[in-house]
Amino acid sequence: MSIDVAQRDGIATITVNAPERLNALDSTMMVELSRVLAETGRDDAVRVVVLTGAGDRAFIAGANIKEMAGKNRDGALEFARLGHAVASKIEQLPQPVIAAVNGFALGGGCELALACDFRHSADHAVFAQPEVLLGIPPGWGGTQRLARAIGPGYAAEMIFTGKRIAADEALRIGLVNAVHPGDSLMDEVGRVAASIADAGPSAVRVSKRLVALTRGTAFAGALAEEARAFADVFGQDEQREGMTAFIEKRTPAYARRGTEENA
């Protein structure tokens, strides 16, 4: 059981590697995932992050229920806060994060996928917030991020019933951006990631920060911040190169992406 990282051409792929238990996360693995995310966020060679699970059955099948079952209130609060911290770390990475959902994304797995900037799924993927069937509410941000992603009506039905959503339904309600055959998911996600990695790196990071303002900043204030950020990049090398290349009808030559690196 581990959290694996592979880096190539500016794309860091983080894999939850516990396929024997459908990549369900316990506290130890959550702490390790948090550490890996922090290190990845500090790596300037990384332009985009892909989060996925090992094998072809599960993305993350949730939190480890055997561990949760024995907790008292204080232990449960600590566990919930750990989940919130990891999800927030995903949201706050300077790089865009794509969830490559290659199977079950249940409970905490769905919640961590929701913390990513967007999601692509395999055609056999299944999504659910089934916590009420265990006598608990979602605890890692599902009540908030799911409603934000697909609207309060769809989110309420999923959360209140615990029902499972197939990939085609997830696409219809906006939970995922695209659905691919299972054997081509990572290739398709890789193409999207590469297109992000080829864009202006500072512009992408600033854009991610601005999009995040929709989650908690008043509209007028967010627009004002967008205008300031837009102006701040002018006169910088990246802006000059991007616009000059457009005028000259050539591909912009931004700083080289990171070289292959495995951890």
VOBATI-640941 format. One record per residue (C-alpha): x, y, z. Coordinates in steps of 0.02 Angstrom, whole numbers, plus 50000, padded with zeros to 5 digits. Each point is the difference from the previous one (the first is absolute). Example, Ala and Ser with C-alpha at 12.3 -4.5 7.8 and 13.67 -1.06 7.14 Angstrom:
VOBATI-640941
<r X="50615" Y="49775" Z="50390"/>
<r X="50069" Y="50172" Z="49967"/>
***
This chain:
VOBATI-640941
<r X="50000" Y="50000" Z="50000"/>
<r X="50076" Y="50164" Z="49947"/>
<r X="49977" Y="50167" Z="49913"/>
<r X="50102" Y="49994" Z="49840"/>
<r X="50059" Y="50147" Z="49895"/>
<r X="50061" Y="49999" Z="49820"/>
<r X="50055" Y="50160" Z="49915"/>
<r X="50025" Y="50027" Z="49815"/>
<r X="49997" Y="50153" Z="49887"/>
<r X="49930" Y="50112" Z="50135"/>
<r X="49859" Y="49879" Z="50048"/>
<r X="50003" Y="49919" Z="50172"/>
<r X="49888" Y="49846" Z="50017"/>
<r X="49957" Y="49959" Z="50181"/>
<r X="49932" Y="49823" Z="50022"/>
<r X="49915" Y="49931" Z="50155"/>
<r X="50073" Y="49825" Z="49996"/>
<r X="49899" Y="49880" Z="50107"/>
<r X="49902" Y="49900" Z="49870"/>
<r X="49976" Y="49852" Z="50116"/>
<r X="49878" Y="50108" Z="50100"/>
<r X="49936" Y="50104" Z="49853"/>
<r X="50117" Y="50142" Z="50048"/>
<r X="49901" Y="50040" Z="50158"/>
<r X="50094" Y="50126" Z="50106"/>
<r X="50047" Y="49986" Z="50183"/>
<r X="50078" Y="50136" Z="50107"/>
<r X="50178" Y="49946" Z="49960"/>
<r X="49972" Y="50010" Z="49813"/>
<r X="49910" Y="50166" Z="50018"/>
<r X="50151" Y="50073" Z="50090"/>
<r X="50113" Y="49932" Z="49862"/>
<r X="49886" Y="50070" Z="49865"/>
<r X="50006" Y="50169" Z="50085"/>
<r X="50190" Y="49995" Z="50002"/>
<r X="50010" Y="49952" Z="49817"/>
<r X="49880" Y="50138" Z="49950"/>
<r X="50101" Y="50129" Z="50096"/>
<r X="50163" Y="49946" Z="49917"/>
<r X="49919" Y="50000" Z="49829"/>
<r X="49928" Y="50173" Z="50026"/>
<r X="50174" Y="50068" Z="50038"/>
<r X="50077" Y="49925" Z="49843"/>
<r X="50011" Y="50136" Z="49868"/>
<r X="50033" Y="49868" Z="49866"/>
<r X="49823" Y="49933" Z="50024"/>
<r X="49872" Y="50090" Z="49891"/>
<r X="49849" Y="49887" Z="50030"/>
<r X="49954" Y="49857" Z="50118"/>
<r X="49898" Y="49843" Z="49964"/>
<r X="49923" Y="49906" Z="50147"/>
<r X="49948" Y="49819" Z="49973"/>
<r X="49991" Y="49828" Z="50080"/>
<r X="50097" Y="49841" Z="49966"/>
<r X="49918" Y="49861" Z="49901"/>
<r X="49842" Y="50009" Z="49896"/>
<r X="49867" Y="49973" Z="50134"/>
<r X="50011" Y="50155" Z="50109"/>
<r X="50054" Y="50180" Z="50004"/>
<r X="49979" Y="50010" Z="50189"/>
<r X="49863" Y="49895" Z="50077"/>
<r X="49986" Y="50116" Z="50149"/>
<r X="50073" Y="50004" Z="50174"/>
<r X="50044" Y="49841" Z="50092"/>
<r X="49838" Y="49954" Z="50089"/>
<r X="50085" Y="49879" Z="50120"/>
<r X="50106" Y="50143" Z="50064"/>
<r X="49851" Y="50118" Z="50013"/>
<r X="49888" Y="49877" Z="50090"/>
<r X="50102" Y="50003" Z="50159"/>
<r X="50013" Y="50188" Z="50019"/>
<r X="49919" Y="50104" Z="50134"/>
<r X="49941" Y="50178" Z="49971"/>
<r X="50173" Y="50077" Z="50023"/>
<r X="50080" Y="49872" Z="49886"/>
<r X="49865" Y="50027" Z="49869"/>
<r X="50026" Y="50188" Z="50005"/>
<r X="50188" Y="49978" Z="49976"/>
<r X="49968" Y="49882" Z="49853"/>
<r X="49878" Y="50122" Z="49920"/>
<r X="50124" Y="50142" Z="50019"/>
<r X="50136" Y="49893" Z="49921"/>
<r X="49887" Y="49970" Z="49850"/>
<r X="49960" Y="50185" Z="49989"/>
<r X="50185" Y="50044" Z="50007"/>
<r X="50044" Y="49882" Z="49857"/>
<r X="49855" Y="50059" Z="49892"/>
<r X="50046" Y="50181" Z="50033"/>
<r X="50180" Y="49963" Z="49955"/>
<r X="49942" Y="49932" Z="49832"/>
<r X="49896" Y="50156" Z="49970"/>
<r X="50140" Y="50116" Z="50052"/>
<r X="50141" Y="49923" Z="49897"/>
<r X="50065" Y="50133" Z="49882"/>
<r X="49989" Y="49875" Z="49857"/>
<r X="49835" Y="49940" Z="49924"/>
<r X="49950" Y="49827" Z="50062"/>
<r X="49905" Y="49877" Z="49890"/>
<r X="49913" Y="49849" Z="50077"/>
<r X="50016" Y="49847" Z="49887"/>
<r X="49859" Y="49897" Z="50074"/>
<r X="50037" Y="49821" Z="49948"/>
<r X="49866" Y="49909" Z="50100"/>
<r X="49910" Y="50020" Z="50166"/>
<r X="50001" Y="50176" Z="50071"/>
<r X="49899" Y="49974" Z="50157"/>
<r X="49985" Y="50106" Z="50157"/>
<r X="50169" Y="50077" Z="50035"/>
<r X="50058" Y="49951" Z="49825"/>
<r X="49860" Y="50101" Z="49922"/>
<r X="50040" Y="50143" Z="50118"/>
<r X="50184" Y="50004" Z="49951"/>
<r X="49953" Y="49992" Z="49816"/>
<r X="49886" Y="50150" Z="50030"/>
<r X="50147" Y="50096" Z="50073"/>
<r X="50091" Y="49983" Z="49833"/>
<r X="49977" Y="50137" Z="49871"/>
<r X="49906" Y="49883" Z="49885"/>
<r X="49969" Y="49816" Z="49971"/>
<r X="50011" Y="49876" Z="49855"/>
<r X="49937" Y="49824" Z="50028"/>
<r X="50007" Y="49825" Z="49929"/>
<r X="49837" Y="49936" Z="49929"/>
<r X="49987" Y="49873" Z="50142"/>
<r X="50026" Y="50128" Z="50139"/>
<r X="49872" Y="50016" Z="50139"/>
<r X="49973" Y="50150" Z="50113"/>
<r X="49909" Y="50009" Z="50167"/>
<r X="49988" Y="50084" Z="50169"/>
<r X="49934" Y="49847" Z="50092"/>
<r X="50038" Y="50058" Z="50176"/>
<r X="49818" Y="50009" Z="50056"/>
<r X="49988" Y="49813" Z="49969"/>
<r X="50131" Y="49982" Z="50138"/>
<r X="49907" Y="50116" Z="50116"/>
<r X="50113" Y="50151" Z="49975"/>
<r X="50001" Y="50155" Z="49889"/>
<r X="50143" Y="50035" Z="49878"/>
<r X="50151" Y="50061" Z="50097"/>
<r X="50133" Y="50055" Z="49876"/>
<r X="49908" Y="50143" Z="49915"/>
<r X="49871" Y="49906" Z="49897"/>
<r X="49850" Y="50101" Z="50058"/>
<r X="50082" Y="50159" Z="49938"/>
<r X="50104" Y="49953" Z="49848"/>
<r X="49871" Y="49883" Z="49922"/>
<r X="49865" Y="50134" Z="50008"/>
<r X="50121" Y="50125" Z="49926"/>
<r X="50044" Y="49881" Z="49858"/>
<r X="49828" Y="49936" Z="49946"/>
<r X="49875" Y="50112" Z="50089"/>
<r X="49910" Y="49977" Z="50165"/>
<r X="49857" Y="49895" Z="49931"/>
<r X="50104" Y="49863" Z="49922"/>
<r X="50121" Y="50006" Z="50146"/>
<r X="49862" Y="49984" Z="50129"/>
<r X="49929" Y="49846" Z="49913"/>
<r X="50170" Y="49916" Z="49990"/>
<r X="50043" Y="50040" Z="50182"/>
<r X="49830" Y="49964" Z="50077"/>
<r X="49978" Y="49832" Z="49910"/>
<r X="50181" Y="49945" Z="49986"/>
<r X="49962" Y="49940" Z="49825"/>
<r X="50135" Y="49959" Z="49874"/>
<r X="50021" Y="50099" Z="49839"/>
<r X="50070" Y="49918" Z="49844"/>
<r X="50123" Y="50092" Z="49889"/>
<r X="49873" Y="50049" Z="49867"/>
<r X="49886" Y="50076" Z="50132"/>
<r X="50149" Y="50088" Z="50080"/>
<r X="50036" Y="50079" Z="49831"/>
<r X="49819" Y="50053" Z="49975"/>
<r X="49989" Y="50090" Z="50167"/>
<r X="50172" Y="50081" Z="49986"/>
<r X="50092" Y="49898" Z="50129"/>
<r X="50132" Y="49955" Z="49869"/>
<r X="50060" Y="50092" Z="49845"/>
<r X="50023" Y="49846" Z="49890"/>
<r X="49982" Y="49811" Z="50000"/>
<r X="50124" Y="49886" Z="49911"/>
<r X="50022" Y="49813" Z="49973"/>
<r X="50094" Y="49932" Z="50150"/>
<r X="50154" Y="49950" Z="49902"/>
<r X="50020" Y="50173" Z="49925"/>
<r X="49960" Y="50108" Z="50154"/>
<r X="50179" Y="50040" Z="50048"/>
<r X="50050" Y="50037" Z="49820"/>
<r X="49854" Y="50119" Z="49981"/>
<r X="50034" Y="50085" Z="50166"/>
<r X="50183" Y="50010" Z="49950"/>
<r X="49953" Y="50096" Z="49843"/>
<r X="49900" Y="50126" Z="50100"/>
<r X="50139" Y="50015" Z="50128"/>
<r X="50128" Y="50028" Z="49862"/>
<r X="49896" Y="50140" Z="49926"/>
<r X="50000" Y="50085" Z="50170"/>
<r X="50186" Y="49970" Z="50022"/>
<r X="50033" Y="50081" Z="49831"/>
<r X="49908" Y="50160" Z="50048"/>
<r X="50078" Y="50147" Z="50089"/>
<r X="50042" Y="49930" Z="50172"/>
<r X="49976" Y="50161" Z="50097"/>
<r X="49839" Y="50038" Z="49907"/>
<r X="49930" Y="49828" Z="50043"/>
<r X="50043" Y="50018" Z="50184"/>
<r X="49924" Y="50174" Z="50010"/>
<r X="49845" Y="49937" Z="49908"/>
<r X="49980" Y="49859" Z="50125"/>
<r X="50009" Y="50124" Z="50143"/>
<r X="49871" Y="50111" Z="49918"/>
<r X="49879" Y="49858" Z="49965"/>
<r X="50014" Y="49951" Z="50184"/>
<r X="49931" Y="50171" Z="50049"/>
<r X="49828" Y="49940" Z="49944"/>
<r X="49998" Y="49889" Z="50154"/>
<r X="49995" Y="50137" Z="50130"/>
<r X="50030" Y="50176" Z="49937"/>
<r X="49863" Y="50126" Z="49960"/>
<r X="49977" Y="50020" Z="49812"/>
<r X="50055" Y="50181" Z="49992"/>
<r X="50155" Y="49965" Z="50103"/>
<r X="50045" Y="49850" Z="49893"/>
<r X="49983" Y="50104" Z="49841"/>
<r X="50112" Y="50134" Z="50073"/>
<r X="50131" Y="49869" Z="50045"/>
<r X="49989" Y="49927" Z="49825"/>
<r X="50033" Y="50172" Z="49924"/>
<r X="50151" Y="50026" Z="50113"/>
<r X="50071" Y="49828" Z="49960"/>
<r X="49971" Y="50028" Z="49813"/>
<r X="50097" Y="50162" Z="50007"/>
<r X="50140" Y="49929" Z="50107"/>
<r X="50060" Y="49880" Z="49865"/>
<r X="50024" Y="50136" Z="49869"/>
<r X="50182" Y="50039" Z="49970"/>
<r X="50051" Y="49828" Z="50060"/>
<r X="50099" Y="49883" Z="49887"/>
<r X="49859" Y="49876" Z="49985"/>
<r X="49872" Y="50129" Z="49944"/>
<r X="50119" Y="50078" Z="49874"/>
<r X="50047" Y="49832" Z="49926"/>
<r X="49820" Y="49938" Z="49991"/>
<r X="49934" Y="50153" Z="49910"/>
<r X="50152" Y="50021" Z="49889"/>
<r X="49985" Y="49818" Z="49945"/>
<r X="49815" Y="50026" Z="49960"/>
<r X="50038" Y="50154" Z="49894"/>
<r X="50143" Y="49909" Z="49913"/>
<r X="49890" Y="49845" Z="49973"/>
<r X="50116" Y="49880" Z="50091"/>
<r X="49995" Y="49888" Z="50153"/>
<r X="50055" Y="50093" Z="50157"/>
<r X="50165" Y="49945" Z="50073"/>
<r X="49964" Y="50000" Z="50186"/>
<r X="50127" Y="49936" Z="50126"/>
<r X="50034" Y="49816" Z="49977"/>
<r X="49893" Y="49877" Z="50095"/>
<r X="50075" Y="49887" Z="50133"/>
<r X="50096" Y="49846" Z="49949"/>
<r X="49948" Y="49823" Z="50046"/>
<r X="50016" Y="49964" Z="50184"/>
<r X="49932" Y="49860" Z="50107"/>
<r X="49976" Y="49995" Z="50187"/>
***
